[in-house]
Amino acid sequence: YWAIDAINLVAQHNIMTGIGDGYFAPNAIITRAQMAQIIYNAGFYKQSINNQINSFRDVDNNHWAYVAIETMKQEGILNGYADGRFGPNDSTSRAQLAAIIYRLHEKGLSK
């Protein structure tokens, strides 16, 4: 598979996990929550946050990606929608990912 080295690397470093039973699902769509967690797992902003803060009305502090989403929101890396939602289950667009990479770059956190 053309991306096997990349898949093995992100799995080995716990940046991304599969979908269970040894499957990675390389062609699956990434949600906004998954994207936030992947970037967080890659080593950006490993810090604790105040678990009482809820920047988005659809991501409470019990959500599985809360720490990643809230940390990167507080650091200005990702944003939600104008209506106050983050849309954790929405698909991630290429433009959204590009904007996040741009913000990481502006903060000196990527090449």
C-alpha positions in Angstrom: 0.0 0.0 0.0 1.4 3.4 -1.0 1.0 4.9 2.5 2.1 1.9 4.6 5.3 3.5 6.0 3.3 6.6 7.1 0.5 4.5 8.6 3.0 2.3 10.5 4.8 5.5 11.8 1.6 7.2 13.1 0.4 3.9 14.6 3.8 3.2 16.3 3.8 6.7 17.9 0.2 6.6 18.9 -0.6 9.6 16.7 -3.4 7.7 15.0 -5.1 4.4 15.8 -7.1 2.0 13.7 -10.7 1.2 13.8 -10.2 -2.0 15.8 -9.4 -5.6 15.0 -6.1 -4.6 13.3 -7.8 -2.4 10.6 -6.6 1.1 9.8 -9.3 2.1 7.3 -7.0 4.2 5.1 -9.8 5.6 3.0 -12.1 6.5 5.8 -13.3 10.1 6.2 -11.7 12.0 9.1 -14.0 13.9 11.5 -13.2 17.3 13.0 -12.8 15.7 16.4 -10.5 13.0 15.0 -8.4 15.7 13.2 -8.0 17.7 16.4 -7.0 14.6 18.3 -4.5 13.5 15.7 -2.8 16.9 15.6 -2.8 16.9 19.4 -1.3 13.4 19.5 1.4 14.4 17.1 2.9 16.5 19.9 1.3 19.9 19.6 0.1 21.5 22.8 0.6 18.7 25.3 -0.6 20.6 28.3 -3.4 20.6 30.8 -6.4 22.8 30.5 -9.2 23.9 32.8 -11.8 21.2 32.4 -14.5 23.8 33.3 -14.2 25.6 30.0 -16.5 24.7 27.2 -15.8 26.9 24.1 -18.2 24.9 22.0 -21.8 24.1 22.8 -21.6 20.7 21.2 -18.3 19.5 22.9 -18.6 19.1 26.7 -15.8 18.0 29.0 -17.0 14.4 28.7 -16.3 14.2 25.0 -13.5 11.8 24.1 -11.6 14.6 22.2 -12.4 17.4 24.6 -8.8 18.0 25.8 -7.5 18.2 22.2 -10.3 20.4 20.9 -10.3 22.8 23.9 -6.5 23.1 24.1 -6.2 23.9 20.4 -9.1 26.3 20.6 -7.6 28.1 23.6 -4.3 28.3 21.7 -5.9 29.8 18.6 -5.2 26.8 16.4 -8.8 25.7 15.6 -12.1 27.4 15.6 -15.7 26.4 15.5 -18.7 27.6 13.5 -20.3 31.0 13.8 -23.3 29.5 15.7 -21.0 28.3 18.6 -20.7 24.7 17.5 -17.5 22.8 16.8 -19.1 20.1 14.8 -17.0 17.2 16.1 -18.7 14.6 13.9 -18.6 16.7 10.8 -16.1 15.8 8.0 -12.9 17.8 7.9 -12.3 19.7 4.6 -9.0 20.1 3.0 -9.4 23.9 3.6 -10.0 23.4 7.3 -6.9 21.2 7.6 -4.8 23.7 5.6 -6.0 26.6 7.9 -4.9 24.6 11.0 -1.5 23.8 9.5 -1.2 27.5 8.6 -1.9 28.5 12.2 0.6 25.9 13.6 3.2 27.2 11.1 2.5 30.8 12.2 3.1 29.8 15.8 6.4 28.1 14.8 5.1 24.6 15.5 5.5 23.1 12.0 7.9 23.4 9.1 
